[in-house]
């Protein structure tokens, strides 16, 4: 996957995660959360033996990872 696609999927995943979690992260925040979420989601899904090959699958994995990242960040903020 090219770097541009990776960043675009990260941006979309970060935006979706922000909408699900009820917050506006802004453009840069969405991209950062989405890219880190994509890496986190890819790692966890890989450990579970789940691989995706489509654009929609990559977006799903990145979004799940970004939501998990936001949950952890929210828990640490309130701790």
URURGI-V693660 format. One record per pair of residues at least 24 apart in sequence whose C-alpha atoms are under 7 Angstrom apart, sorted by the first residue. I is the first residue (numbers start at 1). GAP is how many residues later the second one is. D is the distance in whole Angstrom. If there is no record, write none. Layout:
BEGIN
i=I gap=GAP d=D
i=I gap=GAP d=D
END
This chain:
BEGIN
i=7 gap=24 d=7
i=7 gap=28 d=7
i=9 gap=50 d=6
i=10 gap=24 d=4
i=10 gap=25 d=4
i=10 gap=28 d=6
i=10 gap=52 d=7
i=13 gap=46 d=6
i=13 gap=49 d=6
i=13 gap=50 d=4
i=13 gap=53 d=7
i=14 gap=49 d=7
i=14 gap=52 d=6
i=16 gap=47 d=7
i=17 gap=46 d=6
i=17 gap=49 d=6
i=17 gap=50 d=5
i=33 gap=33 d=6
i=34 gap=28 d=6
i=34 gap=29 d=7
i=34 gap=32 d=5
i=36 gap=30 d=7
i=37 gap=25 d=5
i=37 gap=26 d=7
i=37 gap=28 d=4
i=37 gap=29 d=4
i=37 gap=32 d=6
i=38 gap=24 d=4
i=38 gap=27 d=6
i=38 gap=28 d=7
i=40 gap=25 d=5
i=41 gap=24 d=4
END
